[in-house]
Amino acid sequence: MTTQQLADRLVELCRQQQSTQAYRELFAQNASSHEMPGVPGGDVFGLDHLIAKSEAYDEGMTVHALTCTEPLVYENYFTVGMGIDVTRADGNRVQEHEMCVYRVHNGQIVEERFIYEMPG
């Protein structure tokens, strides 16, 4: 797949709340995921670990709304703005917004980075 095709498919699956399918279909086995510096467990390596991280994040949440911008593609990178309105397992309802940056190599996503405001 081209970078544009990967980006478009990722957006399509995210809008359908199909994150596990997106990982299985679009990501390389050796892909990595990176949260903001200082987030415990924020750097994850290997497709199975990325899927486990994603499923753990989703566990116990009620999603009220999910937004995903159209992708911006440049060479082997693309970025997507994402927003989610959720009630967490502890009962707190929050709205989270982030920029997601993806790196592509050999027709697969090999790296994702999430950029967002840190509480503090």
C-alpha positions in Angstrom: 0.0 0.0 0.0 1.1 3.6 -0.6 1.3 6.0 2.3 -1.9 7.7 1.1 -3.7 4.3 1.0 -2.5 3.4 4.5 -3.6 6.8 5.8 -7.0 6.6 4.2 -7.6 3.1 5.5 -6.4 3.9 9.0 -8.8 6.9 9.1 -11.7 4.7 7.9 -11.0 2.0 10.5 -10.6 4.6 13.3 -13.9 6.2 12.5 -15.5 2.7 12.8 -13.7 2.2 16.1 -11.9 -0.8 14.7 -8.4 -0.2 16.2 -7.4 -3.8 16.6 -8.3 -4.4 12.9 -6.2 -1.4 11.9 -3.2 -2.8 13.8 -3.6 -6.3 12.2 -4.1 -5.0 8.7 -1.8 -2.0 8.4 1.1 -2.3 10.9 4.4 -4.2 10.6 5.3 -6.9 13.0 8.1 -4.8 14.4 6.1 -1.6 14.7 6.5 0.7 17.6 4.2 3.1 19.5 5.3 6.2 21.5 3.3 8.3 23.9 4.5 11.7 25.3 7.8 11.6 27.2 7.3 10.6 30.8 4.2 8.5 30.3 4.8 5.2 32.1 4.9 2.3 29.6 4.7 4.9 26.8 7.1 3.2 24.5 5.9 -0.2 23.1 7.5 -2.4 20.6 6.1 -5.3 18.5 2.7 -5.7 16.9 1.3 -8.0 19.7 2.3 -5.4 22.3 0.7 -2.5 20.3 -2.6 -4.5 20.1 -2.5 -5.3 23.8 -1.8 -1.6 24.7 -4.7 -0.5 22.5 -7.1 -3.0 23.9 -6.1 -2.2 27.5 -6.8 1.5 26.8 -10.2 0.7 25.4 -11.1 -1.7 28.3 -13.8 -0.4 30.7 -14.4 2.8 28.7 -17.6 4.0 27.2 -17.0 6.0 24.0 -19.5 8.8 23.4 -17.9 10.3 20.3 -14.8 9.8 18.2 -13.5 12.2 15.6 -10.7 11.8 13.1 -9.5 14.4 10.6 -8.5 13.6 7.1 -4.9 12.6 6.9 -2.1 14.9 5.9 0.5 12.8 3.9 4.1 13.8 3.1 6.6 11.3 1.7 6.7 8.3 4.2 4.8 10.1 7.0 1.2 11.0 7.7 -0.6 12.7 10.5 -4.2 12.6 11.7 -5.9 14.6 14.4 -8.0 12.5 16.7 -10.5 13.4 19.5 -12.4 11.1 21.8 -15.1 11.8 24.3 -15.2 8.9 26.8 -16.3 7.9 30.3 -13.5 6.0 31.9 -13.9 3.0 34.2 -13.6 5.3 37.2 -16.7 7.2 36.1 -14.8 10.4 34.9 -15.9 11.7 31.5 -13.1 13.3 29.6 -12.4 14.7 26.1 -8.9 13.9 24.8 -7.3 15.4 21.7 -4.1 14.4 20.0 -2.0 14.5 16.9 -1.1 11.1 15.7 2.0 10.8 13.5 2.7 7.6 11.5 5.9 6.5 9.7 5.6 4.1 6.8 8.1 1.7 5.4 7.7 -1.0 2.7 3.9 -0.5 2.6 3.2 -0.9 6.3 3.1 1.5 9.3 6.3 1.0 11.4 5.9 3.7 14.0 3.2 5.8 15.6 3.6 8.8 17.9 0.9 10.5 19.9 1.3 14.2 20.7 -1.0 15.8 23.3 -1.2 18.1 26.2 0.1 16.6 29.4 -1.9 17.3 32.6 -0.1 19.5 35.0 
